[in-house]
């Protein structure tokens, strides 16, 4: 099969069967994709346990994103019993092999002390590595460290700068935090598009939290116009 034929087949209705065939033939990329499809229930019945098994098989071939997903499964109990220590171990290896998502996940384990001894300074170092690679979610977390004074002096200006970069990078929590910082400075009109974007990019639970936050604001303009922006974003 030529590359063009392969792309056409992967975009067609027989994609799932082709991916499964490749996974069963031992192709690690296909195993990782099949694991995700089973985990999410995409084009096949949802089966987290089977998805976990395919992630394990891909990780055994040193497929780094699959190893990170093995960690996610242990972390959240997807298809396997929760084991925070194993999750942290998987994240650490994948992080050391250069995967930004794993750097973020390992940093989270370190920051919270889940499955590993808490070490916020090490967590911040990993987050900065991931952020330097363009991982917006990590940039937002670095902002939280600056805002809360974790492992670094409290610095609201540095936090605001991190949130702005995370927002421009497409992280929905970064969009919210950037909007929040703008609103704190009285720049409500500038905050509104970011509230809409946070709503558009975020999941339903996050949008509920955002709505609750807006309802609790004393500034009437932020409360009313922010809720309207949220509704616009949610429709996108």
N, C-alpha and C positions, 0 to 999 in steps of 0.2 A: 504494500500500500504506500502510495506516495504521500509526502507531507500534506499536499492539498486534499487528497482523498481522506486522510486521517482527520483533518480539521472538519471536513464535511460530515464525516461519520460521527464525530464527537458532538456536532451541533444538531444532529438528527434524532429521530425518535428511538433509534436503537442504541443510543449513547450508553445507557446503564449496562446493557448486556456486553457492550464492547469493553467498558471499564472493568466489569467483573471478570471478563475473560483475561484481560491483561493482568489483573490483580492475581488471579489464580495461576497465571504463568510466572509469577514472581517479580513483576515490575513494581518497584517500591512506590513510584509516583502514583500509579494506579491504585495500589493498596491504600495509600493515604487518602486519595480522592474517594474511594469506595467507603472507607471508614467514615468520612465526613457525610457522605450521602446517607448512609445508614443511621448515623447519629441524628441527622436533621430530618430524616424521612423524605428525602428529595428523590422523586421518580421511583421510589420503592418504599415498602413498609418500614416504618421507623423501628430500629432494633439497636439500641445503644450497646448492648452486650456484644453483638456481632461487630459493630463499629469499633469498639474498643479492641477486639481481637485483631482487626485489620490494622489498626494503628500500631499495635504491638509488633505485628509481622513486618511492617514497614520500618519501624524503629530499629528492629534487629538487623536491618540492612543499612543502618546509620543514616536513615532519612530524618534529618533534624526537625523539620516541622511536625512529622509524625511523633517524634519523641516528646515534643512540647505538648501535643494533643494527648499522649498517654498521661502526662502530668496533669492536664486539665481534667481528664476522666477521673484520676485518683483524687484530685482536689475537690471535685463537685459531685462525685458519685455517679458518673455517667457510665452505666454498664458494668460497674465494679464497685466494691465497697470503698467508702471514703478512706483514704490513707494520706494524710497531709505530709508525712515524712517522705513517702515515696514520690509524692507530687513535687515537693521541693527538690528532691534529688534529680528528678527528670528535668525540671526547669533549669537547675544549675548546669547540668551537662549541655543542654541545648543552648543556654546562654553563653557558655564558654566557647561554643562552636559558632557564635556570632549571630544568632537569631534574635532580632529586636523584640519580638513578641515574648520569647522566653526570658529575655532580660527583664522585661516588665513583670512577668509572672513571678520570677525568682525574687525580684525586688519586693513585690507585694508580700511574698512569704516571709522575707527578712523583716520588712517593716512591721508586720503584724505578729511575728513570732509564731507562725503556723507551720508545724512540722520541722522547725529549725529554731535555733536560739535567735531571739530578736536582736537585730543589728541595723539600726536605722541609718548609720553612716554608710555601711556597705550597700544598703538598699538605695540610698541616694546616688552613690557612685554608679550602680547599675542602671538606674533610671537616666542618669546623664549620658551614659553610653548609648542607650536606646534612643534618647532624644536626639543625640548627635547624628544618628542614622536616619532621622526623619520620622520617628515613630511618635505621632502626635499625642497618643494616649499617655506615653511616658512623660512628655513635656508638660502635660496637665498635672501629672502627679508631682513632678518637680515643683510646679507652682504651689501645690498644697504644702509641700515641705517648707517652702519659703514663707507662706502665709501663716502656718502653724508653728514655725520655729523648730521643726524636727531636724536634728543633726546639723543645723545651720542657723545663724541668727535670723530672727524674724525680720522679713524685708518685704513690705507690701509692694514696693515698686518692682522688685525682681519677680514677685509672684504675678503681678499684672502683666509683665512682659512675657512670662512663660505661658500664661493663659491666652494671651493674644496670639502667640505662635501656635499653640495647640488648636485654637479656634480656626485660624487660617489653614491649619493642616487638616481640618475636617473632623476633629474629635468633638462629639456632641457635648460632653461634660466641659470641655474646654470652651465651647461656644457659650455655655451657660455661665461659667466662671468669668469669662471675658465680659459678658453682658452685666454680670453682677458688679464687677469692679467699675465698669463705666457708670452704672446707676449710682454707686456709692459716691462718685464724684459729681453727681447731678447731671450726667450726660445721658439722660433717659432716652432721648430720640436716637442717639447713636446705639444704645443698647437694644432697641426693639428688633432690628433685623437679625441680631445674634440670638435673641430669644426665639424668633421664628425658625432660624436655622437649627438651633438646639432641638426644637420640637420636631422638625422634619427628619433629623438624623437619629434621634433617640427612640427608644422603645416605649411601649405603652406605660410601663411602670414608672419610667423616668418622667414621662409627660405628666403623670399624676402628681409626682413629687414637685415638678416645676409649677404646676397649677396651685398646689398648696402653698408653695413659697410666695408666689405672686399674691395670693389671697391674704397673706399675712403682712404685706408691705403697707406702711403708713402713707407712703407717697401715692396719692390718688392717680396721678398720671401713669406711674409705673404699674400700679395694680390694674387699672382699666385697660390702658393701651397695651400693656404687656400680655394680658390675657387674650386680647384680640390678636396679637402677634402670634401667640402660642397656637390659637385656633387656626390661623392661616397656615402656619408651618405644619400642623398636624394633618392638614388636607393635602399637602404636597405628596 
